[in-house]
Amino acid sequence: MNPKQPNRFHQAMITLAVPALVLTCLVPTGVARSNADDIGATGDIMRGWRVFREKQCTTCHAVWDQGGHIGPDLGRTRTERLSPAKLAGTMWNHIPKMLSRMKATGHAPRALTRDDMADLFALLFFVRSLDEPGDPARGRALLQSRGCASCHSVDTSDGGIGPDLAQWGSYANPIIWLQLMWEHAPVMDAAMKQNGVSWPKLEGSDLVHIVAYVRSVGTSAEKVYLHPGSVTRGQTLFTQKGCAQCHPGAGPDLSTADLPISLGALASRMWNHSPDMAKLMSERGVERQPIAAQELADILAYVLALRNRDKKGDGARGEQVFTQKGCSSCHERTEVAHAVGPAATQLGHDATPVDMATALWNHGETMLQRMSEAGMTWPVFDDGEMVDLLTFLRSLETSPETSAPGESK
């Protein structure tokens, strides 16, 4: 990492601190909370960063090098797909180790509200979408190797078929570049075909490196940033801008497609498919809608959220998990006197990943102590087991078999 370049998370949070750029990702009217949780749409990123600091999570965890190093850097643990239920399951699995380390360092767990946890979820999913700072030297080489320099100059008087990219030097976010490329793609495609130039393909972080190079030699004007995309606004725009007319269907199902994790890499992928998308839209009579940069940020946030959506749980498997993991030892199905923990029907009232993580965090120490006294081993959830358990708990809330004695069935 170039030490002269700001840490990407630090830079993002400085940008977000500007009041006009504060983003809220609250659930829109008419959207059930459990459904919104499935795509991580109930939290607020700025509040999540505030909770992360005020609850002293930074004592143990860094987010892209900002914070402690007792636990893992939460911005760098993104080698695999993460869903809300998997995040809750991961938190559950690590509670004994986290509590042990917190006790050793003299930091008692601080209680979190349900909203606190939703905001932390939003923050953690956001940081996973950020790109490493680009390398200007690599960006300069990529402009040549990808053929961009055959049409565009950068801060020179050489001229070219396309505009001097130096004028884009104030744009700090690759999504703004993607929006400009989307806007000018039809003209660019026609000019490239006329001059025998192939559509350049970008890989991984190519666009991020190109942006870094242009910024290093481009205009000295005040940098232009975007605030993080809103999942809920992106869901609305996905339909309004015609994306839903092709996805899923003529285009891939974006909830199951093998998409990149980072926004920069996703922007590169979208650029690569621009000619194919234009052709498909023309064949289907889909009008090419103008998309503002912030609207595109919202749409991409929604697409990434689709990728992270929890798969449909299996209640029958969840019931097995409930028994095999020892949950039934402390939690009866219905309310009974002198029960160790709340009834499963009570847990099922809002059995979402955020609810599970909140209850776990606030009561984990007591649960661990009671299980230890009873000679029970802390259960570990494998991939998919948490979402199955939550599905089972939700089914109990309305299941007639779980009605209390004397109630009508």
Secondary structure, 3 states (H helix, E strand, C coil): CCCCCCCHHHHHHHHHCCHHHCCCCCCCCCCCHHHHHHCCCCCCHHHHHHHHHHCCHHHCCEECCEECCCCCCCCCCCCCCCCHHHHHHHHHHHHHHHHHHHHHCCCCCCCCCHHHHHHHHHHHHHHHCCCCCCCHHHHHHHHHHCCHHHCCCCCCCCCCCCCCHHHHCCECCHHHHHHHHHHHHHHHHHHHHHCCCCCCCCCCCHHHHHHHHHHHHCCCCCCECCCCCCHHHHHHHHHHCCHHHCCCCCCCCCCCCCCCCCHHHHHHHHHHCHHHHHHHHHHHCCCCCCCCHHHHHHHHHHHHHHHCCCCCCCHHHHHHHHHHCCHHHCCCCCCCCCCCCCCHHHHHHHCCHHHHHHHHHHHHHHHHHHHHHCCCCCCCCCCCHHHHHHHHHHHHHHCHHHCCCCCCC
